Amino acid sequence: MSSISNTPESPTARPRVAVVYGSASDAQTMSKAGATLSRFGVAHEEAVLSAHRAPRTLADWVEGLRGRGIQVVIAGAGLAAALPGTVAALTTLPVIGVPISGGALDGMDSMLAIAQMPPGVAVATVGLNNATNAAVLAVQILALSDQELAGKLVTYKDDFERAAADGLARVAAASPAGASA
């Protein structure tokens, strides 16, 4: 059902983020959340739990989140995408939904299902298959009370901007107009 993933820097760190998805077939997409969390040194746990096929097991898992030190949940789901909303209905922790493509509507159904929560059941929704952004958002939430993590975010954003600027410079240098300038 679940496994604990700790960061290489701290193999015994208590997980702060839970990454859950409804089917083992979602693992490839959702692994990007774990990789991004590890990049920031944020310990996390992963679980495969279906809101439809194992609702009582899911409810028990959600009930234990705070006791395990979890502060943010990333929930990925495709098709009917009930998982993020169900988790959000069962906890007051922040929940970030990752709509996963597939099915007849290629993920638009899951995106709408996650984004259209009823009042009082809040789920932050990232783009289709964008588990990376879900993890970055989780880190931003954690960084509100963690200065070290806030510093890592600044470095991440600076590196991101520098890489974009370097890419633009390479394109400009390779273009005929850039060659004569």
Secondary structure, 3 states (H helix, E strand, C coil): CEEEECECCECCCCCCEEEEECCHHHHHHHHHHHHHHHHCCCCEEEEECCCCCCHHHHHHHHHCCHHHCCCEEEEEEECCCHHHHHHHHHCCCCEEEEEECCCCCCCHHHHHHHHCCCCCCCCEECCCCCHHHHHHHHHHHHHCCCHHHHHHHHHHHHHHHHHHHHHHHHHHHHCHHHHHC
